[in-house]
């Protein structure tokens, strides 16, 4: 895999990323985000609310994807982080999601997080579930029929967890 470059996402980069974000959300297969979300609300959700929002580019500066990093809960639960990842259509299947997840774990440790939790991995998203498991995440719970998939109807979601620091 070529060298990937990670950097904080700018407003200009979000504008380039917007078609990917919009297509993923509109597909209603992986993210529990309203398919008609506005640009401003999406920018706020992805870039303003999280602790960090990063973009990944290839050696030529081509945007390949983005992820955010934030605390999963407040106060006594703030030592566990949460991330969301999106890959552009042309970069899918090339290891970008894996690279983003690995990078996000390093970033999480730098920010003092002790663990990472994904709250609602859509069970029918077999590629993501398998990737997260290969990267050490465990399914710690399943919520029946928690996601209304565009073509499959109601499907389960998984809560997936990985300790970043062993106690």
N, C-alpha and C positions, 0 to 999 in steps of 0.2 A: 504494500500500500504506500502511495506517495506520502510525503510529509504533510501533515495537516497543521493548520494554524488556527489557534483559538484566541479570540479577543472579545472584549465587551461589545455587545450589539449596540449600534448607533441607530438613531431614528431613520437615517438613510438606508441602512442595511435592513431594518424591519420593513421598509417600503418594498425592497427587493424580495424579501421573504414572504410578504403578505400573500401572494398567489398560492404558495405552498401551504401556508397556514389555512387559508380560506378553503382550499381543496380538501385538505385532511379533515377539517371540521365539517364541511358540507357532506362528505362521504358518510358520516355517522357510523363509522366502523371501529374507531379507536378512542376518541376523545369525547368526554361528556361536556361539551361546550355547545351552546346554541348555534345551529348551523347558519343562522342569519346575523351572527355577531357583527357589530360595526367595526370598522377599522380602528377607531379611537378606543373602543372597549377592548379590542384584541391587543392593541399596543399597550394599554394599561395592564391587562392581564399578564402578558408575556414579558414586558420590559420594565414596568414601573413597580408593580406589586412585589415581585421576587427580590431576594437579596442581590442576585446577579442574573443577568441574561447574557449568554454568550453566543457567538456565531463561530462556525467552523468553515474554513475555506481551504481550497487546495493550493498548491504552489503557484498557480497562475492567478490566484485571487478569486476564483469562482466560488460562490456561496454554495455550500453543500448541506447545511442544516443549522439548527440552533437548539439550545437547551436553556432552561432556567433552573436556578437553585434557590430554595427558600426553606425556612423552618416549616416543618409539617404541622406544628402546633405552637402555641405561645407558652410563656412561663415555664412551668416544670417539664413541659414536653418539647421545649425548644432545642434540645440537644439532638433531636432526630430531624433529618432534613427530608425534603421531597424534591423531585426533579421531574421535568417533562421534556421530551425529546421529539423533534420533528426533522425529517430528512427530506431533501428535495427529490422530486421524482427521478432525475437523472443520476442521483447518487445512491439510490436504494440498492441493497444487495452488495455493497462494496465496503462494508465494515465501518461505515460512518457512525451508525447508532452505537456500535460497540466502543468505538473510539470516544464518542461523547460520554457514554456511561462511565468509562474508565477515567476520563478527564474530570467528570463531575465528582467522582469519589475522591480524587486528589484535592479538588477545590473544597469539597465538604470538610475534609480533614484540616485544611488550612484555615477554615473558618470555625473550627472547634466542634463540628458535629461528630457525634459518636456512632451514628447509625443512619441508614437511608431507608425510607419506606415509600413504596408506590401504593397509593390508596385504592386504585380502581383500574387494574390491568384487565382489559376485556378478554375473557377466557377464549373467545374465538380468534383472538390475535395470536395464533400459535407461534409465529415467528418471534414476536416480542417475548412471550412467556418463556420460550426455550432459550432465547438469548440471555434474558435476565437470570434464568437458572444456571446457565453456563458461567455467568459472571458472579455466582455465589449467592444470589437472592433465593429465598425460600418462600413458598406460598404458605402464609401463616393463617389465612382465612379465605373463605369464598362466600360471596354474597349472591344468593340465588336471584336470577332474573333482574339484576340491578342495572342493566344497560339495554336500551332499546336500539338494537342494531338495524340499520336501514333495510337489509335484505333477510336477515336471520330471525328477526323479531327479538323477543326478550332473551338475553344471554347472561350468564354469570359474569361477575368480576372477581378478580383475586386481589387480596392485599398481599404485597410481597415486601420482604424485609431482609436487610443485610446489616449485620454489625460491622462497623468500620474500625472499631477499637474493641479488642477482646478484654472482657472484665475478669 
